[in-house]
Amino acid sequence: MGYHFSLERKKSEDKSKSASKTEQRMVGFRRMNLILVSEMGDSNEPFTLQSFSAKVQWLYSSATKLKEHKKVLQRQIKQQRELNNTSDAQKDAETERNAANLQEELNNAMAELAEAREADKMGTETQAKESAALLELQEKLANARRLHEEELLNSHRETSERIASLADAHRDSQEQLAIAARDSQERIAGLATTNRNLEDQLVSANKKIGELESELQDLKDNQGVNSADVTSKLSGHEARIAGVVNCSSCCGHD
């Protein structure tokens, strides 16, 4: 009874520790996902070269963190398997020792029974008691072996469940890594497109400014236009140039 109770208690403690470790790993994985989502930032914020560089650095850092978490999960799965193999071997050795002790007790009892029969010529009642004791020892040995087989089956089942749980976490990590990589590529492509559009708008604005400045210079050089007309046209062209410059500045900030 004491041996059976000790095995049950040890089994319960091992199961509780394993469940606690698995839960801690899952909590850590969920916490990392929350941190990555919270650091994503606002996709509608104004575009600047500084923010563009910061976002690219953030995307690279996020991908690196997910890769490191993947390696940690793989290492934990390997350690869990090694720990389970060691635990099963220890249980096997302990059960074999107990079985050997019971077998030794059985052999001693059988030897004592044989000696008693030869020395005292015991009666039928005494022989029945000794036979009952021998049968009890045989039943104990059979029960010990049965308990050992049940414990091995339970241990293997729990090991499979823990490995499956770690494999699920590993798969989730790979999916998160793939999603982050895809999002990074899409965001970088969008930012690159925005940058090209801004450059095109700037080139167009500079070209327009050059045309207006050339036209303005032609007006100044034209001696056949009266002073009032020149002043009026100069004011109009200067206003158009200022409008183009302002438009270019607004596009750059967007």
PyMOL commands that set and color helices and strands:
alter all, ss='L'
color gray80, all
select helices_A, chain A and resi 2-38+49-120+124-221+227-253
alter helices_A, ss='H'
color red, helices_A
deselect
rebuild
show_as cartoon
